[in-house]
């Protein structure tokens, strides 16, 4: 059997791989120091966005809420906001109106694609009178 610390580290890596970071994930110090045969894992506290992403990952939604995706139909980059009626709801990274996309038309957005989309939005906003 693996140690509690190994299990916590394994969970941490699995969550990071799914795009979820629980900053205070650790072995519960009280049960870890007791004679209890199985220490508790303290999942800690997180903000609403992290909790929403974790719930999306646990539900098996792909892509997970809070991640970025590219709509292959027109190349738009958006943040995944939800999954409704078999469609994925996306919001432009630079702000704006949400749109729906079939999941089969989505690809994970690379960091440079997200950055370019943000920059385009910033440039558009600064060009307005």
C-alpha positions in Angstrom: 0.0 0.0 0.0 1.3 3.5 -0.9 1.8 6.1 1.8 -0.7 8.9 2.3 1.8 11.4 1.0 2.3 9.3 -2.2 -1.5 9.2 -2.7 -1.8 13.0 -2.2 1.0 13.6 -4.7 -0.7 11.2 -7.2 -4.0 13.0 -6.8 -2.2 16.4 -7.2 -0.6 15.3 -10.5 -3.9 13.8 -11.8 -5.7 17.1 -11.0 -3.0 19.2 -12.6 -3.2 17.0 -15.7 -7.0 17.8 -15.8 -6.3 21.5 -15.4 -7.3 21.7 -11.7 -5.0 23.1 -9.0 -6.1 22.7 -5.3 -3.5 24.9 -3.6 -4.0 23.5 -0.1 -4.3 19.8 -1.0 -2.4 17.9 1.8 -2.4 15.2 4.4 -4.7 16.2 7.2 -2.2 17.1 10.0 -4.4 15.8 12.8 -5.1 12.3 11.4 -1.6 12.1 9.9 -0.1 12.5 13.4 -2.5 10.1 15.1 -2.6 6.3 15.4 -5.4 6.2 12.8 -4.4 3.6 10.2 -5.6 5.8 7.3 -4.9 9.5 7.5 -7.4 11.8 5.9 -6.6 13.8 2.8 -7.5 17.5 3.2 -8.7 18.8 -0.2 -8.5 22.3 1.2 -10.2 25.4 -0.1 -10.4 26.7 -3.6 -12.2 29.5 -5.4 -15.4 29.1 -7.4 -13.7 28.8 -10.8 -11.5 26.0 -9.6 -14.5 24.2 -8.0 -16.5 24.6 -11.3 -13.6 23.2 -13.3 -13.3 20.3 -10.8 -17.0 19.5 -11.1 -16.7 19.6 -14.9 -13.8 17.2 -14.9 -15.5 14.8 -12.5 -18.6 14.8 -14.7 -16.4 13.8 -17.6 -17.2 16.9 -19.7 -14.8 17.5 -22.6 -13.5 20.1 -22.9 -13.8 21.0 -19.2 -15.4 24.2 -18.0 -12.8 27.0 -17.7 -10.4 25.7 -20.3 -9.9 27.3 -23.7 -10.9 25.8 -27.1 -10.8 26.6 -30.8 -14.0 26.4 -32.8 -12.7 24.6 -35.9 -15.6 26.0 -38.0 -14.2 29.5 -37.9 -11.1 29.6 -35.8 -12.5 31.5 -32.9 -10.9 30.9 -29.5 -13.2 30.8 -26.5 -13.3 29.9 -22.8 -15.6 26.9 -22.1 -18.5 28.2 -20.0 -20.8 25.2 -19.9 -22.3 22.2 -21.6 -26.0 22.4 -22.5 -28.1 20.2 -24.8 -25.1 18.4 -26.3 -23.4 21.6 -27.3 -20.5 23.5 -25.7 -20.9 27.1 -24.7 -17.9 29.3 -25.4 -17.2 32.9 -24.5 -14.6 34.9 -26.5 -11.4 35.3 -24.4 -11.4 39.0 -24.9 -15.0 39.3 -23.8 -18.1 39.4 -25.9 -21.1 37.4 -26.8 -21.1 33.6 -26.0 -21.8 31.1 -28.8 -22.6 27.4 -28.9 -20.5 24.8 -30.7 -20.8 21.1 -31.3 -18.1 19.3 -29.3 -16.8 17.5 -32.4 -15.9 21.0 -33.9 -13.6 21.9 -30.9 -9.9 21.5 -30.4 -7.9 22.4 -27.3 -6.5 25.9 -27.7 -2.7 26.3 -27.4 -1.4 29.0 -25.1 -0.2 31.1 -28.0 -3.7 31.0 -29.6 -5.3 32.2 -26.4 -2.7 35.0 -26.2 -3.3 36.1 -29.8 -7.0 36.2 -29.2 -6.6 38.3 -26.1 -4.3 40.7 -28.0 -6.7 41.0 -30.9 -9.4 41.9 -28.4 -7.2 44.5 -26.7 -6.2 46.0 -30.0 -9.9 46.2 -31.1 -10.9 47.9 -27.9 -8.1 50.5 -28.0 -8.9 51.4 -31.7 -12.5 52.4 -30.7 -13.1 56.1 -30.5 
